[in-house]
């Protein structure tokens, strides 16, 4: 039986590597009872080490009342791990056949109607739910590393997933302290991974061609656009590059640059529909805030992030004068 | 005559839009005398408004001794603006012919040997320095918006640029409080823009195809990978996805996913050279820090950024239990 999201207590985590173990740490910190299973012989030892390493951070954040590492049980078999589950999070290695079989086994071992989410980084659930007897409760709940600190979870079902399972999972993750994007269609890599994968592949090309070093790539982000993206996304950030004219002026000015070889990824045609979509989308995302207000917000955000990460600009108090 | 970087006082900013005006604000806050020129009829009014809007942020950061908005002069002509310059920063619109002509005019109007930098977002200096009588002192100094808060400047010369001009500019920007990446070759879009342009074009594709909204794209970054990129770059971040095995294990595990359609950008072949280059590059970037130390650093960084931007996870203190 599927409990209501707010009465869900027993979380089962299948797979206890970096992501599975990170989910375990998250759910423990939010006060849940967690049962984990992983076939590796040293899995329990590694898992407890991962949770111990995460705990100081989670303690700083303020764990939920009653949260305790003692609420973690490592089950000897997948079947025992799933027997009492109110929710299952699967985080097995990224191999399609393995995920297909494993999800079918989880489905067989888990009480009826209980929702089963996969942490897959990019497989559509439609491709993974093929072997399961009850595919309607299988869906993707894609986290970011580390799941105990990065809020985002992307939720999306496959062709055979029930809409109410997707709605349940979105509500459950929200109750469990995550920031949820519920997608209405399957898309390889979902949303955030498509964006970071594009950046990552361009980075790999640059290293492969000797155009930049790993350190230059990392520094170029942390000293540059990464400072903005921690609190303002790439679209609104770029809208502010358009000055008082916002995204419309930015596209007027930089639209032609979409034809430039500034990355190996070709841009879409900037037709009227896309232009209008970006301008309107930024207006919606701005939600009533003027460009001047967004600029002030961005400036304060950058200062707060610089300060929080110990990087106030050098050269103050006359050192440069 | 080219002053030493630390004795440079008079900065000329040509172009006073979002980027040029941002440079003006930066140099004023660092205590420099700034002369600006822009052909737009309302340029001075807009510039002073931009500087006024930036000033509260710059005051928070602690301006250099003697820093004052009164040190800004708006010159009536380009020639007058450049006549006393110790350094010139050009930030004209992103049009190649315009930049070519303007840089030639700046070169003609600026004292001998004084370095002239262009804020271009992506044109190689080789393509822009064609009309100038003294191309050796022309180079790219590419900032990020807003230049008064984002530390990064990418410095790179063109084919005709003197090496000592590049070295001078790198040292000057460092003295002026910027974080400098000096590139040894021209690359369209430099480094950071290639990375953010790949992400941006993937975002535009998604909007064009109705796969995601502007708000979902922005949220997916600020609630996801953007939180990490403010203080740890994409390469080291991904190395931590490999757990105790670091980048090598991450590439073993996710290497095959480079063939997946997770973005429209095709990945390079992950051959032995690239594999080794990434692993070795991450080791160099880690600079002696173990994976466990990097994990602890990342966790503290995420917490600090969440806290600084007012986003401690919800669901604490029993709300979820």
Boltz contact constraints between the chains, C-beta under 6 A:
constraints:
  - contact:
      token1: [A, 18]
      token2: [B, 243]
      max_distance: 6.0
  - contact:
      token1: [A, 30]
      token2: [B, 315]
      max_distance: 6.0
  - contact:
      token1: [A, 30]
      token2: [B, 320]
      max_distance: 6.0
  - contact:
      token1: [A, 31]
      token2: [B, 320]
      max_distance: 6.0
  - contact:
      token1: [A, 31]
      token2: [B, 321]
      max_distance: 6.0
  - contact:
      token1: [A, 57]
      token2: [B, 299]
      max_distance: 6.0
  - contact:
      token1: [A, 57]
      token2: [B, 303]
      max_distance: 6.0
  - contact:
      token1: [A, 60]
      token2: [B, 303]
      max_distance: 6.0
  - contact:
      token1: [A, 61]
      token2: [B, 313]
      max_distance: 6.0
  - contact:
      token1: [A, 62]
      token2: [B, 316]
      max_distance: 6.0
  - contact:
      token1: [A, 64]
      token2: [B, 318]
      max_distance: 6.0
  - contact:
      token1: [A, 64]
      token2: [B, 320]
      max_distance: 6.0
  - contact:
      token1: [A, 64]
      token2: [B, 321]
      max_distance: 6.0
  - contact:
      token1: [A, 65]
      token2: [B, 317]
      max_distance: 6.0
  - contact:
      token1: [A, 65]
      token2: [B, 318]
      max_distance: 6.0
  - contact:
      token1: [A, 65]
      token2: [B, 321]
      max_distance: 6.0
  - contact:
      token1: [A, 66]
      token2: [B, 321]
      max_distance: 6.0
  - contact:
      token1: [A, 122]
      token2: [B, 260]
      max_distance: 6.0
  - contact:
      token1: [A, 122]
      token2: [B, 262]
      max_distance: 6.0
  - contact:
      token1: [A, 144]
      token2: [B, 224]
      max_distance: 6.0
  - contact:
      token1: [A, 145]
      token2: [B, 241]
      max_distance: 6.0
  - contact:
      token1: [A, 149]
      token2: [B, 302]
      max_distance: 6.0
  - contact:
      token1: [A, 150]
      token2: [B, 224]
      max_distance: 6.0
  - contact:
      token1: [A, 150]
      token2: [B, 227]
      max_distance: 6.0
  - contact:
      token1: [A, 151]
      token2: [B, 223]
      max_distance: 6.0
  - contact:
      token1: [A, 152]
      token2: [B, 223]
      max_distance: 6.0
  - contact:
      token1: [A, 152]
      token2: [B, 224]
      max_distance: 6.0
  - contact:
      token1: [A, 175]
      token2: [B, 320]
      max_distance: 6.0
  - contact:
      token1: [A, 176]
      token2: [B, 320]
      max_distance: 6.0
  - contact:
      token1: [A, 177]
      token2: [B, 313]
      max_distance: 6.0
  - contact:
      token1: [A, 177]
      token2: [B, 314]
      max_distance: 6.0
  - contact:
      token1: [A, 177]
      token2: [B, 315]
      max_distance: 6.0
  - contact:
      token1: [A, 179]
      token2: [B, 223]
      max_distance: 6.0
  - contact:
      token1: [A, 181]
      token2: [B, 216]
      max_distance: 6.0
  - contact:
      token1: [A, 187]
      token2: [B, 211]
      max_distance: 6.0
  - contact:
      token1: [A, 188]
      token2: [B, 261]
      max_distance: 6.0
  - contact:
      token1: [A, 188]
      token2: [B, 262]
      max_distance: 6.0
  - contact:
      token1: [A, 189]
      token2: [B, 262]
      max_distance: 6.0
  - contact:
      token1: [A, 191]
      token2: [B, 212]
      max_distance: 6.0
  - contact:
      token1: [A, 191]
      token2: [B, 216]
      max_distance: 6.0
  - contact:
      token1: [A, 191]
      token2: [B, 220]
      max_distance: 6.0
  - contact:
      token1: [A, 192]
      token2: [B, 220]
      max_distance: 6.0
  - contact:
      token1: [A, 192]
      token2: [B, 224]
      max_distance: 6.0
  - contact:
      token1: [A, 193]
      token2: [B, 262]
      max_distance: 6.0
  - contact:
      token1: [A, 194]
      token2: [B, 202]
      max_distance: 6.0
  - contact:
      token1: [A, 194]
      token2: [B, 262]
      max_distance: 6.0
  - contact:
      token1: [A, 194]
      token2: [B, 263]
      max_distance: 6.0
  - contact:
      token1: [A, 195]
      token2: [B, 199]
      max_distance: 6.0
  - contact:
      token1: [A, 195]
      token2: [B, 202]
      max_distance: 6.0
  - contact:
      token1: [A, 196]
      token2: [B, 225]
      max_distance: 6.0
  - contact:
      token1: [A, 197]
      token2: [B, 262]
      max_distance: 6.0
  - contact:
      token1: [A, 197]
      token2: [B, 263]
      max_distance: 6.0
  - contact:
      token1: [A, 198]
      token2: [B, 198]
      max_distance: 6.0
  - contact:
      token1: [A, 198]
      token2: [B, 199]
      max_distance: 6.0
  - contact:
      token1: [A, 198]
      token2: [B, 202]
      max_distance: 6.0
  - contact:
      token1: [A, 198]
      token2: [B, 263]
      max_distance: 6.0
  - contact:
      token1: [A, 198]
      token2: [B, 265]
      max_distance: 6.0
  - contact:
      token1: [A, 199]
      token2: [B, 195]
      max_distance: 6.0
  - contact:
      token1: [A, 199]
      token2: [B, 198]
      max_distance: 6.0
  - contact:
      token1: [A, 199]
      token2: [B, 199]
      max_distance: 6.0
  - contact:
      token1: [A, 200]
      token2: [B, 234]
      max_distance: 6.0
  - contact:
      token1: [A, 201]
      token2: [B, 265]
      max_distance: 6.0
  - contact:
      token1: [A, 201]
      token2: [B, 267]
      max_distance: 6.0
  - contact:
      token1: [A, 202]
      token2: [B, 194]
      max_distance: 6.0
  - contact:
      token1: [A, 202]
      token2: [B, 195]
      max_distance: 6.0
  - contact:
      token1: [A, 202]
      token2: [B, 198]
      max_distance: 6.0
  - contact:
      token1: [A, 203]
      token2: [B, 234]
      max_distance: 6.0
  - contact:
      token1: [A, 204]
      token2: [B, 268]
      max_distance: 6.0
  - contact:
      token1: [A, 205]
      token2: [B, 268]
      max_distance: 6.0
  - contact:
      token1: [A, 207]
      token2: [B, 277]
      max_distance: 6.0
  - contact:
      token1: [A, 208]
      token2: [B, 268]
      max_distance: 6.0
  - contact:
      token1: [A, 208]
      token2: [B, 274]
      max_distance: 6.0
  - contact:
      token1: [A, 211]
      token2: [B, 187]
      max_distance: 6.0
  - contact:
      token1: [A, 212]
      token2: [B, 191]
      max_distance: 6.0
  - contact:
      token1: [A, 213]
      token2: [B, 281]
      max_distance: 6.0
  - contact:
      token1: [A, 214]
      token2: [B, 235]
      max_distance: 6.0
  - contact:
      token1: [A, 214]
      token2: [B, 281]
      max_distance: 6.0
  - contact:
      token1: [A, 214]
      token2: [B, 282]
      max_distance: 6.0
  - contact:
      token1: [A, 214]
      token2: [B, 285]
      max_distance: 6.0
  - contact:
      token1: [A, 215]
      token2: [B, 285]
      max_distance: 6.0
  - contact:
      token1: [A, 216]
      token2: [B, 181]
      max_distance: 6.0
  - contact:
      token1: [A, 216]
      token2: [B, 191]
      max_distance: 6.0
  - contact:
      token1: [A, 217]
      token2: [B, 235]
      max_distance: 6.0
  - contact:
      token1: [A, 218]
      token2: [B, 233]
      max_distance: 6.0
  - contact:
      token1: [A, 218]
      token2: [B, 235]
      max_distance: 6.0
  - contact:
      token1: [A, 218]
      token2: [B, 236]
      max_distance: 6.0
  - contact:
      token1: [A, 218]
      token2: [B, 285]
      max_distance: 6.0
  - contact:
      token1: [A, 220]
      token2: [B, 181]
      max_distance: 6.0
  - contact:
      token1: [A, 220]
      token2: [B, 191]
      max_distance: 6.0
  - contact:
      token1: [A, 220]
      token2: [B, 192]
      max_distance: 6.0
  - contact:
      token1: [A, 221]
      token2: [B, 229]
      max_distance: 6.0
  - contact:
      token1: [A, 221]
      token2: [B, 233]
      max_distance: 6.0
  - contact:
      token1: [A, 222]
      token2: [B, 231]
      max_distance: 6.0
  - contact:
      token1: [A, 222]
      token2: [B, 233]
      max_distance: 6.0
  - contact:
      token1: [A, 223]
      token2: [B, 151]
      max_distance: 6.0
  - contact:
      token1: [A, 223]
      token2: [B, 152]
      max_distance: 6.0
  - contact:
      token1: [A, 223]
      token2: [B, 179]
      max_distance: 6.0
  - contact:
      token1: [A, 224]
      token2: [B, 144]
      max_distance: 6.0
  - contact:
      token1: [A, 224]
      token2: [B, 150]
      max_distance: 6.0
  - contact:
      token1: [A, 224]
      token2: [B, 152]
      max_distance: 6.0
  - contact:
      token1: [A, 224]
      token2: [B, 192]
      max_distance: 6.0
  - contact:
      token1: [A, 225]
      token2: [B, 196]
      max_distance: 6.0
  - contact:
      token1: [A, 226]
      token2: [B, 229]
      max_distance: 6.0
  - contact:
      token1: [A, 226]
      token2: [B, 230]
      max_distance: 6.0
  - contact:
      token1: [A, 227]
      token2: [B, 150]
      max_distance: 6.0
  - contact:
      token1: [A, 227]
      token2: [B, 230]
      max_distance: 6.0
  - contact:
      token1: [A, 229]
      token2: [B, 221]
      max_distance: 6.0
  - contact:
      token1: [A, 229]
      token2: [B, 226]
      max_distance: 6.0
  - contact:
      token1: [A, 229]
      token2: [B, 229]
      max_distance: 6.0
  - contact:
      token1: [A, 230]
      token2: [B, 226]
      max_distance: 6.0
  - contact:
      token1: [A, 230]
      token2: [B, 227]
      max_distance: 6.0
  - contact:
      token1: [A, 230]
      token2: [B, 230]
      max_distance: 6.0
  - contact:
      token1: [A, 230]
      token2: [B, 305]
      max_distance: 6.0
  - contact:
      token1: [A, 231]
      token2: [B, 222]
      max_distance: 6.0
  - contact:
      token1: [A, 231]
      token2: [B, 309]
      max_distance: 6.0
  - contact:
      token1: [A, 233]
      token2: [B, 218]
      max_distance: 6.0
  - contact:
      token1: [A, 233]
      token2: [B, 221]
      max_distance: 6.0
  - contact:
      token1: [A, 233]
      token2: [B, 222]
      max_distance: 6.0
  - contact:
      token1: [A, 234]
      token2: [B, 200]
      max_distance: 6.0
  - contact:
      token1: [A, 234]
      token2: [B, 203]
      max_distance: 6.0
  - contact:
      token1: [A, 234]
      token2: [B, 221]
      max_distance: 6.0
  - contact:
      token1: [A, 235]
      token2: [B, 214]
      max_distance: 6.0
  - contact:
      token1: [A, 235]
      token2: [B, 217]
      max_distance: 6.0
  - contact:
      token1: [A, 235]
      token2: [B, 218]
      max_distance: 6.0
  - contact:
      token1: [A, 236]
      token2: [B, 218]
      max_distance: 6.0
  - contact:
      token1: [A, 241]
      token2: [B, 145]
      max_distance: 6.0
  - contact:
      token1: [A, 243]
      token2: [B, 18]
      max_distance: 6.0
  - contact:
      token1: [A, 260]
      token2: [B, 122]
      max_distance: 6.0
  - contact:
      token1: [A, 261]
      token2: [B, 188]
      max_distance: 6.0
  - contact:
      token1: [A, 262]
      token2: [B, 122]
      max_distance: 6.0
  - contact:
      token1: [A, 262]
      token2: [B, 188]
      max_distance: 6.0
  - contact:
      token1: [A, 262]
      token2: [B, 189]
      max_distance: 6.0
  - contact:
      token1: [A, 262]
      token2: [B, 193]
      max_distance: 6.0
  - contact:
      token1: [A, 262]
      token2: [B, 194]
      max_distance: 6.0
  - contact:
      token1: [A, 262]
      token2: [B, 197]
      max_distance: 6.0
  - contact:
      token1: [A, 263]
      token2: [B, 194]
      max_distance: 6.0
  - contact:
      token1: [A, 263]
      token2: [B, 197]
      max_distance: 6.0
  - contact:
      token1: [A, 263]
      token2: [B, 198]
      max_distance: 6.0
  - contact:
      token1: [A, 265]
      token2: [B, 198]
      max_distance: 6.0
  - contact:
      token1: [A, 265]
      token2: [B, 201]
      max_distance: 6.0
  - contact:
      token1: [A, 265]
      token2: [B, 265]
      max_distance: 6.0
  - contact:
      token1: [A, 267]
      token2: [B, 201]
      max_distance: 6.0
  - contact:
      token1: [A, 268]
      token2: [B, 204]
      max_distance: 6.0
  - contact:
      token1: [A, 268]
      token2: [B, 205]
      max_distance: 6.0
  - contact:
      token1: [A, 268]
      token2: [B, 208]
      max_distance: 6.0
  - contact:
      token1: [A, 274]
      token2: [B, 208]
      max_distance: 6.0
  - contact:
      token1: [A, 277]
      token2: [B, 207]
      max_distance: 6.0
  - contact:
      token1: [A, 281]
      token2: [B, 213]
      max_distance: 6.0
  - contact:
      token1: [A, 281]
      token2: [B, 214]
      max_distance: 6.0
  - contact:
      token1: [A, 282]
      token2: [B, 214]
      max_distance: 6.0
  - contact:
      token1: [A, 285]
      token2: [B, 214]
      max_distance: 6.0
  - contact:
      token1: [A, 285]
      token2: [B, 215]
      max_distance: 6.0
  - contact:
      token1: [A, 285]
      token2: [B, 218]
      max_distance: 6.0
  - contact:
      token1: [A, 299]
      token2: [B, 57]
      max_distance: 6.0
  - contact:
      token1: [A, 301]
      token2: [B, 309]
      max_distance: 6.0
  - contact:
      token1: [A, 302]
      token2: [B, 149]
      max_distance: 6.0
  - contact:
      token1: [A, 303]
      token2: [B, 57]
      max_distance: 6.0
  - contact:
      token1: [A, 303]
      token2: [B, 60]
      max_distance: 6.0
  - contact:
      token1: [A, 304]
      token2: [B, 308]
      max_distance: 6.0
  - contact:
      token1: [A, 304]
      token2: [B, 309]
      max_distance: 6.0
  - contact:
      token1: [A, 305]
      token2: [B, 230]
      max_distance: 6.0
  - contact:
      token1: [A, 305]
      token2: [B, 305]
      max_distance: 6.0
  - contact:
      token1: [A, 305]
      token2: [B, 308]
      max_distance: 6.0
  - contact:
      token1: [A, 308]
      token2: [B, 304]
      max_distance: 6.0
  - contact:
      token1: [A, 308]
      token2: [B, 305]
      max_distance: 6.0
  - contact:
      token1: [A, 308]
      token2: [B, 308]
      max_distance: 6.0
  - contact:
      token1: [A, 309]
      token2: [B, 231]
      max_distance: 6.0
  - contact:
      token1: [A, 309]
      token2: [B, 304]
      max_distance: 6.0
  - contact:
      token1: [A, 313]
      token2: [B, 61]
      max_distance: 6.0
  - contact:
      token1: [A, 313]
      token2: [B, 177]
      max_distance: 6.0
  - contact:
      token1: [A, 314]
      token2: [B, 177]
      max_distance: 6.0
  - contact:
      token1: [A, 315]
      token2: [B, 30]
      max_distance: 6.0
  - contact:
      token1: [A, 315]
      token2: [B, 177]
      max_distance: 6.0
  - contact:
      token1: [A, 316]
      token2: [B, 62]
      max_distance: 6.0
  - contact:
      token1: [A, 317]
      token2: [B, 65]
      max_distance: 6.0
  - contact:
      token1: [A, 318]
      token2: [B, 64]
      max_distance: 6.0
  - contact:
      token1: [A, 318]
      token2: [B, 65]
      max_distance: 6.0
  - contact:
      token1: [A, 320]
      token2: [B, 30]
      max_distance: 6.0
  - contact:
      token1: [A, 320]
      token2: [B, 31]
      max_distance: 6.0
  - contact:
      token1: [A, 320]
      token2: [B, 64]
      max_distance: 6.0
  - contact:
      token1: [A, 320]
      token2: [B, 175]
      max_distance: 6.0
  - contact:
      token1: [A, 320]
      token2: [B, 176]
      max_distance: 6.0
  - contact:
      token1: [A, 321]
      token2: [B, 31]
      max_distance: 6.0
  - contact:
      token1: [A, 321]
      token2: [B, 64]
      max_distance: 6.0
  - contact:
      token1: [A, 321]
      token2: [B, 65]
      max_distance: 6.0
  - contact:
      token1: [A, 321]
      token2: [B, 66]
      max_distance: 6.0
